[in-house]
Amino acid sequence: MEPCALNTPKILLTPGPVHTRPEVKAAMAQDIAPWDPAFRAVYARVRERLVALAGGVAGQHVCLPLPAGSGHLMLEAAVRTFVEPGAKVLVPNNGDYGARLLRLVGECGRVGVEMAIPEGEVADARAVQVALAADPAISHVGVVYSETGAGVVNPAAELASAAAAEGRRIIIDAVSAFGALPFVIADHPACDALVFTANKCLEGMPGLGLCVAPIARVRAGAGRAASWCLDLADVLQQTEQKGPGSIRFTPAAQSIAALDVALDLLAAEGGPAVRLARYAANARIIHEGFAAIGLTPFLPLARQGPVVVNARQPIDDPNWDLQRLVQALAARGYVLSNFSSTEAPTIRVSAIGALSPEVMQEAVAALAGALGDIGVRRRAAA
Ligand SMILES: *Cc1c(COP(=O)(O)O)cnc(C)c1O
């Protein structure tokens, strides 16, 4: 048989799945019996390390994994476990993931209240506090920490303080933030859940939805989820009765083993602050690189976050075609998203993943080459 084309080595320029290191990939290449004592120890250790990374306190906070799943799945579990059916969730919406959170809240039978914010602008904690004061029926704020659509970062800590000031609670979609952007859950008792996955800034493999939450709040959520699979109180009960290495259902064990290695690599890099500095350097290189090759960056540098950098698609050039660009870049060894996550069509390049600033420089040069390959000359947005 011909080898699968997927096996051709390529560098992922996508902000999830992200590019991973060889050691992380290698940890997947094994059969694992998840009830094996050796694996139980890995599972328990990974959960303990994630509580520490979230700024949680042992005995007060717990890391709850879904055995397999995406970020959306864990967000749904958090909404079902922490928000009463029919209660309102205020969502500052400044991009694709804010819109997704609103939909998800509604699909769970809770009521999403949109605070519309122009795409590319940042949520304002004062405005959130005013909106909460005006509507006592809002029990939670749902916040996307790093908006992976537009590329802006919302002030999660300020928003948590605004919720606390009005006696409300907050659920944070930290999927493209956790592992790099700081948030100390112990400093924010109003936070019910910090939600993330293994495969964004943690640079593990896909397949795991995770959250860190206060134990008392999880217990208080018992009986609310109207779901067995997505009931985080049930996950907690299992943990307390059978231990943090025990399983409810067959987990994505290889992804958990890979995450253990990814956490070693995060520590070896110097921790989240050092990783954030690398991502910020990557983002600057992409932003400046876009401008240098004639493309128009989507955001001004001042509002550009460290996770994903967009440029306006050069739609005025008759040769422009995103799919052809993606193919031309793939021929040069790089994988680009073949869709746009902003209202206006954009090219999105990831600053996260196991990518060094040197690799980002090369990627920008490859992008310029690929644009040349497909004959795009009028690159600036009108
Ligand atoms: C990637 C991402 C998610 C989750 O995506 P899944 O495909 O469900 O894993 C959620 N929120 C944000 C902000 C993300 O970047």
Boltz pocket constraint, residues with backbone or C-beta under 6 A from the ligand:
constraints:
  - pocket:
      binder: B
      contacts: [[A, 15], [A, 16], [A, 69], [A, 70], [A, 71], [A, 72], [A, 73], [A, 97], [A, 144], [A, 146], [A, 147], [A, 148], [A, 173], [A, 174], [A, 175], [A, 176], [A, 197]]
      max_distance: 6.0
